[in-house]
C-alpha cells in the first residue's frame, strides 16, 4: 500500500534502505552593496553569515558549518556592479523544533494540517528575515537575496500545473473535445545511479529496483530510467517479472539500464548543482495511475533529501512534473522499419506525420 503524504518534519522510509529526510533548502545570491572593488573572501563571508544565523533573532544553533556553502562566481573583475559576485546554498535539516516533544501537551493535539501550517509560517518568516540583509566584512558590505528552489516549493509547483492545464483547456480549438486534464508523471533528476541498481550485480539503475522504490509513494503505471532503457509497465508483481524477463530475452544489453547524463544540471551557474557529476547520476520518469497518487508523491518529494542507510551522502535531487506528455508520446508512437526511418530522416518530417501518410497511401492502393 502506498504511504500517505508525510508531515513536513517526518522522515519517510523507502525500500532498498533509502529514505526521504525533511529539510529546508534556500538559494543565496550575494551582491556588492558599496563602491568598493576589494577581492571577495568566500570563507570570511561564510563565517559572518553563520554567525548571523546562529545568533538571535534567527537562533539556529544546530546549524553545522557544512550545511552552508558559499562559492565565489568567476570573472569578478569583469562583472557589472549590479551583477552577483557569489552564490550559496543553505540547508536547515533539524526541524524538530516545529513539532513539540511529547509531554508538552501540543504534540498529541497537533494535526498534520496544523503542523504543515506552522512549517510554512516559519519558512516564510525565515525567508523574510534573510531577504535583503547586508553583511559588513571589515568595511566591505554585501547584500544577500534568498530564493526557494522551484522543486522545493510544492504550492508554487501545484499552481503551475493547474494554470498550465487551465490555459490548455481554454485554448482548445474544438469546444466539443474540451476535457480537463491533470498531470500524472514526475521527473526526478540528479539521484545516484548506484542507489537504484541491483546490489552486487551492476552500478547502473534497474527498472525493477526503481519501480519498487517509487511504489512506496503511489501506484505506478509506467517507469523509465533512461532514454535507451526498456519501458516496463508493471500491473502487478508477477506481470512485472514476465515483462522483465521478456526485456532481458529480446534486449540483452538493457537488463541493466543505461545512465541518462544530466548535462543541463552541469550547465547551471548557481551553486546548487555544482556537486552533481554527469554519468554518476540518473534521470527517472515515473507515471502514476491516478492524480491523487501523483499529488501525494509530489508533496512527499518536495522539501526533502534522499539518503541511504550506511552512507553519509545527502542527495538534493531536482524534481518537476512532466508537461510534455512523455509516456503518452512513447505509447502511441508506432514502431517502424529501418527503411522507414531512413525515409523519415531524409524527408525531415516527424514520425507521426510520416506514419499517417503511409497509411493513407496503402489505403488508396488497396481500394483503388
C-alpha positions, 0 to 999 in steps of 0.5 A: 500500500502506498504511504500517505503524504508525510508531515513536513518534519517526518522522515519517510522510509523507502525500500532498498534502505533509502529514505526521504529526510525533511529539510529546508533548502534556500538559494543565496545570491550575494551582491556588492552593496558599496563602491568598493572593488576589494577581492571577495573572501568566500570563507570570511563571508561564510563565517559572518553569515553563520554567525548571523544565523546562529545568533538571535533573532534567527537562533539556529544553533544546530546549524553545522558549518557544512550545511552552508556553502558559499562559492565565489562566481568567476570573472569578478573583475569583469562583472557589472556592479549590479551583477552577483559576485557569489552564490550559496546554498543553505540547508536547515535539516533539524526541524524538530523544533516545529513539532513539540516533544511529547509531554508538552501537551501540543504534540498529541493535539497537533494535526498534520494540517496544523503542523504543515501550517506552522512549517510554512509560517516559519519558512516564510518568516525565515525567508523574510528575515534573510531577504535583503540583509547586508553583511559588513566584512571589515568595511566591505558590505554585501547584500544577500537575496534568498530564493526557494528552489522551484522543486522545493516549493510544492504550492508554487509547483501545484499552481503551475500545473493547474494554470498550465492545464487551465490555459490548455483547456481554454485554448482548445480549438474544438469546444466539443473535445474540451476535457480537463486534464491533470498531470500524472508523471514526475521527473526526478533528476540528479539521484545516484545511479548506484542507489537504484541498481541491483546490489552486487550485480551492476552500478547502473539503475534497474527498472525493477529496483526503481519501480519498487522504490517509487511504489512506496509513494503511489501506484505506478503505471509506467517507469523509465530510467533512461532514454535507451532503457526498456519501458516496463509497465508493471500491473502487478508483481508477477506481470512485472517479472514476465515483462522483465524477463521478456526485456532481458530475452529480446534486449540483452544489453538493457537488463541493466539500464543505461545512465541518462547524463544530466548535462543541463544540471552541469550547465547551471551557474548557481551553486546548487548543482555544482556537486552533481557529476554527469554519468554518476547520476540518473534521470527517472520518469515515473507515471502514476495511475491516478492524480491523487497518487501523483499529488501525494508523491509530489508533496512527499518529494518536495522539501526533502533529501534522499539518503541511504542507510550506511552512507553519509551522502545527502542527495538534493535531487531536482524534481518537476512534473512532466508537461510534455506528455512523455509516456503518452508520446512513447505509447502511441508512437508506432514502431517502424522499419529501418527503411522507414526511418531512413525515409523519415530522416531524409524527408525531415518530417516527424514520425507521426506525420510520416506514419499517417501518410503511409497509411493513407497511401496503402489505403488508396492502393488497396481500394483503388 
